[in-house]
Amino acid sequence: MTEDEILLRNLELAVGLPAGWQALYRQLINDVAKVDGTTTVVQAKEKFGEMRVYLKTYSEPAFALTDAATARSRTLCQTCAKPAVLSRTTDGFHATVCPQHADGFAPAKFTPMRHVRVLIPRSR
């Protein structure tokens, strides 16, 4: 697969993300392509109110970019991309929403997930 084909395939995975994060994801994918054109995205989704992007291959520069984009997603409304805060409903559903889209949500007192990256060495 060429780098252009990888870029297009990675961009296609934006379909699973909320509208407010589409531009953030496209920027991330273009930035990742600049530092490592062979990095393939396995999955892109919303989880616990933040954008998650999972990569198939190890690339420290790409991981740094995805981590930064995940952090940025916690400041952009997932519906409209306006400034927002990570919020939750009383039954524990998390979303990053602006005041306009925050009906039923209150700001979360903590981030529901901690990120840990585990690298499993390939057996030879």
LOKOL-753075 format. One line per 5 residues: number of its first residue (from 1); their letters; for each residue x, y, z of C-alpha. Coordinates in steps of 0.25 Angstrom, whole numbers. Example, Ala and Ser with C-alpha at 12.3 -4.5 7.8 and 13.67 -1.06 7.14 Angstrom:
2
1	AS	49 -18 31 ~ 55 -4 29
// end
This chain:
124
1	MTEDE	0 0 0 ~ 6 14 -4 ~ 6 25 6 ~ -5 32 -2 ~ -14 20 -1
6	ILLRN	-11 19 14 ~ -14 34 16 ~ -28 32 9 ~ -31 19 17 ~ -28 26 30
11	LELAV	-36 38 26 ~ -48 29 23 ~ -49 25 37 ~ -54 38 41 ~ -68 33 38
16	GLPAG	-68 27 52 ~ -66 40 59 ~ -75 51 64 ~ -77 63 55 ~ -70 73 64
21	WQALY	-57 65 63 ~ -56 62 48 ~ -47 74 46 ~ -38 70 58 ~ -37 56 52
26	RQLIN	-34 61 38 ~ -23 70 44 ~ -17 58 52 ~ -17 49 40 ~ -10 59 31
31	DVAKV	0 62 43 ~ 3 47 45 ~ 5 45 30 ~ 16 56 30 ~ 24 49 41
36	DGTTT	21 35 37 ~ 14 32 24 ~ 13 17 27 ~ 5 18 40 ~ -8 12 39
41	VVQAK	-20 15 47 ~ -28 3 52 ~ -39 10 59 ~ -44 24 62 ~ -56 26 71
46	EKFGE	-62 34 83 ~ -60 27 96 ~ -62 33 110 ~ -64 47 104 ~ -51 47 96
51	MRVYL	-46 44 82 ~ -38 31 82 ~ -29 27 70 ~ -23 14 71 ~ -10 11 62
56	KTYSE	-6 -2 56 ~ 9 0 56 ~ 18 6 67 ~ 23 21 63 ~ 26 30 75
61	PAFAL	24 42 67 ~ 10 37 63 ~ 7 33 77 ~ 11 47 82 ~ 1 53 71
66	TDAAT	-10 44 75 ~ -9 47 90 ~ -9 62 87 ~ -21 60 78 ~ -28 52 89
71	ARSRT	-25 63 99 ~ -30 74 90 ~ -43 66 87 ~ -46 68 102 ~ -47 83 99
76	LCQTC	-56 83 87 ~ -70 80 86 ~ -72 67 79 ~ -85 72 73 ~ -81 86 68
81	AKPAV	-66 88 71 ~ -68 100 80 ~ -60 101 93 ~ -65 90 102 ~ -62 82 115
86	LSRTT	-63 68 118 ~ -76 65 124 ~ -85 54 129 ~ -99 50 132 ~ -104 45 145
91	DGFHA	-104 31 140 ~ -89 32 136 ~ -89 35 121 ~ -78 44 117 ~ -77 54 106
96	TVCPQ	-69 67 103 ~ -80 77 100 ~ -81 92 100 ~ -92 99 108 ~ -102 99 95
101	HADGF	-101 84 95 ~ -100 81 110 ~ -114 78 113 ~ -114 67 123 ~ -99 68 126
106	APAKF	-91 74 137 ~ -76 76 136 ~ -68 63 140 ~ -60 64 153 ~ -50 55 147
111	TPMRH	-45 48 134 ~ -51 34 134 ~ -39 28 128 ~ -24 28 130 ~ -16 25 117
116	VRVLI	-5 14 118 ~ 2 10 106 ~ 8 -4 106 ~ 17 -9 96 ~ 18 -24 94
121	PRSR	31 -28 87 ~ 30 -36 75 ~ 36 -50 77 ~ 46 -54 67
// end
